[in-house]
Amino acid sequence: MQRLYDFLRRHPTWVDSFWAVVLFGICLVGLVAGTSEPGDPYTPPAAAYPIAAVLCLVIALRRREPEKMLVLAAVMGVAQLIFNADVMVADFAMLVIIYTVAADGKQWASRLALFGGLCAAPLAQLRWPEEGATSGLGRILFTIFLVVPFALAWVLGDSVRTRRAYLAQLEERAARLEREREAQAKVAVAAERARIARELHDVVAHNVSVMVVQADGANYVLDTAPDQAKKALETISGTGRQALAEMRRLLGVLRTGEQEESGEYVPQPDVEQLDELIEQVRSAGLPVDFKVEGTPRPLPSGVELTAYRIVQEALTNTRKHGGPNTGASVRLVYFDDGLGLLVEDDGRGAARELPVDGGIDGQGQGLIGMRERVGMVGGTLDAGPRPGGGFRISALLPLKPAH
């Protein structure tokens, strides 16, 4: 059944042709019956048969050539008046073509259809007056009654045209917004990746600078203080391994041809600077409860930078979206094989997972940046509204050994 329905939708002319044949058969029976009744004062002229056939052809081709079929229907109406072919069942095609042109035809054809429909009934009454209407008022009322179907056919078709245009506009607008949203998301991700690449490039550069300094120091005291030289070499080895691990993580996101910014390299923030960050947030008016669980120990630079940025971004979003009298809590948990972060607030929260205008970068893509950072160190991130109100951000950053 569905295949038949799809086939009919792909071939509307076949459906119209079927109904045109049915209409012509009914009309032909009516014309033949009119000529066979004895004492019938009206005998349809010979021209009535080709006129009926052409009007049925109008129905068959109405969706393929609506403007041409409208003109053809108008010509057949004039032919009926000229050849005295009284109103017949095939005249129903005029209502159909008026609706079709009003719904799918050009503007001039729609106006012509309305004008012709309003004139059809008065012209028919002038040519074939209704015998039952003896008074002038009765004839006028009967003519108005006959005009109503033509007007309704045009109004219905015009309403369908308006609705289709409205739906098409909504679909076009939705498609445009979808394209714009995808483009904005791609731009935001690209910008965030570039920013992360620059920051972590600074981390690697800092490690390399430390190695250079330690190497120079070891070379200076190699003969006079072997123990200090050995300690410097151990520092160089650990720092180098850490730098290699960071480089491996960055290979998938670093952009080729990135221009280096001039100026001195500054070490990136780490978890030890969270106390200073939280004090700054508290001085800005946001109460923050900060706790550290587990045994603190040195972490890879990339993990420390990611942890710092996540806390910074989460507290920034709390200040922006939490509303008045909002409090926040930050938990930093050291596991054997990872670092856990939990940032919660009791503010208004968010209606959806992605903040609409958050972000320390002013781009409203703070959560995207968090996911990018956590993904680069192989961690996981979970963010969303809390059941009791507010917002929660939790992250687990694995402590991968350097190789």
N, C-alpha and C positions, 0 to 999 in steps of 0.2 A: 504493500500500500504506500509506503514511504517512497519507493522508487517511482510509482505512478505520479505521486504528488510532485516530486522533484522534476519529473519529465514534463508535467503540465506547466510548472513554473518556468522552465527553460523554453517552452514553446507556447506562449500565450496566444499567438495567432491561430493555432489549431483549436484552442478552446473557443475563441471568438467565432471561428468558422463553424464549429458545431452548433452554437446557438444561432448563428445566422441561418443555417439550414433548417433548424427547428422553426424559427420565426417565419421563414419563407413558406414552409409547409403549412403552418397555421393560416397564414395570409392567403395562400392559394386555395385552401379549403373554403375560407370565407368568401373569396371572390366567386368561386364556382357555385357555392350555395346561393349567392345573391342573384346569379343569372338563372338558376333553376327554379326559383320560387315563382309560381304563377301569380299574376297580378301585381308583381313588385314594380313600383313606379320607377325605381332606379336600377339601371343595368350598367355595370362598370364598363367603361370603354376599353378598347383593346390596349390603349396605352397604360392602363393600370397595372398590367402584368409586368412589363419591363421596368416600370417605376418601382414596383414592389421588389423586384429582383435586385435593382441597383441599391435600394435602401438596405436590403439585407447584406449586400456587398460592403456597404459602409460599416456595418457592425463587424464583419469579418476582418477588415483592414484598419479598424479605428486606432489601434495602438501602434501600428506600423507607420501610417501616414495620417495623423490626426487632422492636420490643417487641410490637406487635400480632400479628405473624407467629409470635413465640414462643408467645404465649398460644394462638393458633389451632393450632399444632402440638401443644401440650400437650392441648388439647381433642380433637384427632384421635387422640392416643395413648390417651386414656381411652375414646373411642368404639371403638377397636380391641379393647380389653379387654371392653367391654360386649357388642359384637356378634360377638365371637369371630372377628375378622378377623386371621388369623395374620400373622406378620412377612412383609413384602413389600418389594420393591425401593424403593417410594416412601418407606419409612422412612428412607432415606438423607437425606431432607430434614431430619430431626431433627438429624443431625450438622452439616449445613450451617448451620441456624439457630442452633445452639449456638455455632459458631465466629463467626458474624456478630454475634450479640449480645455475645459476649465481647470482640470487637474494636471494635464501633461503638455498642453499645447503652448504656443507662443502667446505673448500678451495681446497682440492684435487679433489673433484667432479667438481668444477668450472673450474679448469685447464684442466681436462679431457674433459669437455664439449667443451671448446674452441678448444682444439686440434682436437677432433673428428669432430667438425663443419667445421674447415678449411680443413680437409682431405676428407669430404664427397663428395663435388662437384668434385674434381679431380679424386677420385676413380670411381664415377658414369660416368664421361666422358671417362675414360679408359675402363670401362665395356660396356657402351652404347654410343659410339661416336655420336655427333650431325651431322646429314647428311648435314645440310646446311653449316657447317663450313668446307670448303675444305682445306684451308691453315692451316699451323701450328700456325701462329699468330692469325688467327680467332678462332681457338680452345682455345688458351690460353686466349684471351679476353673473350670468352664466359664462360670459366671456372671461371675466376675472377668475372664475373658478377654473377655467381651462388654462389660464396663464400660469396658475400656481405651480403645476408640475414642472413646467419649463424653468421657472425661477428657482424652484427647489433643486432641480438637477444642477443648475449652474452654481448655486450656493454650496452644495455638497462637494462638487468638484473643486471649487476654489478653496474650500476648507481643507480638503486633502492636499492641495498644492501647498498651502500655508504650513500645514503640519509637517509635510515632507521637508520643506525648506528649513523649518525650525529644528527638526531632528538632524538634518544634514549639518546645520551650523553647530549643534551640540557635539556631534561626532567629530567634526573638524577641529573644534576647540579642544575637545578631550585629547585628540591625537596630537595637537600642537603642544598642549601642556605636558603630555607624556614625553614628547621629544625634548622639550625644554628641560624637564626634570632629569631625564637621562643625561643630557648634555651637561647640566649643572653638576650632577653627581660625578661624571667623569672628570670634569675640570677640578672639582674639589678633591677627588682622590689623587689626581695627578699633582696638584699643588701640595697636598699633604705629603705625598711620597717625596717630592723634591725637598720639602722642608725637613722631613725626617732624614733624608740622605745627607743634607748639609750638616745637620746636628751630629749624626753618628760619624760623619767624616771628620768632624772636629774631635770626636772621642778617639778615633784611630790616630789622628795626627798628634793628639796629646800623648797617647801611649808611645808613639815613635819618638817624640821629643824627649820623653822621660828616658827611653832607651839610649838616646844619644848622650844625654847628660850623664847617665850612669856609666856609659862606656868611656866617656872622657875622664870621669873620676877614677874609674878602675885603672885606666892607662896611667893616670898621674901617680897613683899610690901603689902600683903593682910591685915595685921593688922595695918600698919603704914600709908598707902596711899590707901584707898579703891577705890578712883576714878581711879587711875592708874591701879589698879588691874582689875577694870571693863573694862577699855579700852583695856587692854591686852587680857581679855577673849573675847571681841568682835572681836579683830583681829584673835584670835585663831578660833573662830566660822567661820568667813568669809574665812579664809585660808583653814580650813578643808573642807568646802563645795566646794570650788574651786578645792581642791585636789581630792575630790570624783568625781566631774564632769570630771576631766581629766582622772581619772582611768576608768570611764565608757566608755569614748571614745577610750581608749587604749585597752580595752579587746579584740577587734577583731583583733588587729595586734601584740600585744606583744607576743614574742616567749618564750615558756617555756624553762627553762634551760639556759637562756642567762647568760653568765658569766659577773659579775660586774667588771668593770675596777677599779683598785685601784687608790687612789688619792682623793684630796679634790673635793667636789662638787662646781661648779662655776655656778652662776645664768645665765640662758640663755638670749640671747639678746632679746630686746623688741622694740616697736615702738619708744620709747624715744631715742634709740641709732641709729635711722635712720639718724639723723643729722651727727653723727660721721662717719657712713658708707658712706654717700654721700660725705662728705668732703674727705674721703680717695679715693673715685672714682674720684673726681675732681682733687685731687693732682696727680692721675695717668694719667691725660690728657683727661678725658672725661667730657665735660660740661654737668651738670645736673641741671635742673630746678625743685626744690622741693617745693610743696605747700601742706598745710594742710587745709582742709575745714571741717566745723562743729566744734563742741565743744569737745575737747579732754577729755577723761575720762579713768579711769582704765578699763582694759580689762582682760579677762582670759589669763593665761600664755600661753596656747596652741595657742590661736589666735594671741597673740603678737609675739610668736616665728614663726608662719607660715607667718605672714605678713613680718617679718624681712627677713626670708629666701627667700621669693618670690622676694622681691626687690633686695636682694643680688644676686640671681641667674639671674634675668632679666638683671641687669646692667653688670654682668660678661659676659653674652652672647652678650650684645651690644658691649662691648670692643673687644670680640673675633671675632664677625661676622659682625659688623657694617661697618668696613672699616674706612678709614681716614676721618677726618672732620665730624665726626658723633656727634650729640647731642642727649640728652635724657631728658625726663621729667617724674617726679614721682608725682602722685596725691594720697593723703591719705584722704579719705572722711569718716567722722563719721556720720552714719545714726542712727536713733532711735533704730533700731533692727539689725544693722550690721555694718561692717567695709568694705569700698570699696577701692580697689587698682587699679591704672591704671598706667602702665609703658609703655612708647612709645619711639621709636627712629626713626631717619630719615636716617638710614644707608641703606645698601644694602638689608636688610631684609633676607628672606629665601624663597627658592623655594618650600618648603613644610613645614608642620606644625611642625614637630619634628626636632630640631637642630641636625645636624649629629655628631658634636663633641663638644658640649657645656657641661656645667655642672661644678659647683664648685668642684665637687668630682673627676673630671678628668675622669669620666666614660662615658661621652657623653650621659647621660640620665637625663639632667637637668629638662626637661619638665615632664618626668615621676615622678621625685621627687616632683615637684610642685603639680601635680595632686594627688599624694599620700597624701601630707600634707593637701591640701585643702579638700580632701575627708574625712580625719580623723576628721576635725572639722565641717563637714556637709555643707561645702561651695561649690561654683561653680567656675570653671576656664575656661576662653576663651583665646586662644592664636593663633596667626596666622599673616601672612603678612598684612600690611596696604594697602589699595587701592592706595594711593599715594606714596608708597615706605616705606621701613622700616618695623618694627615689633611692634606688640602690644600685651601686656599681661594684661588682666583685671581679677580681682577676687572679689568675694563677700563672706565675712566671717560672718556668722550669730553670733550674741551675745546671745547664749543660756543661760538662767539663771541657776545658780547652784542649785541643789536639795540635 
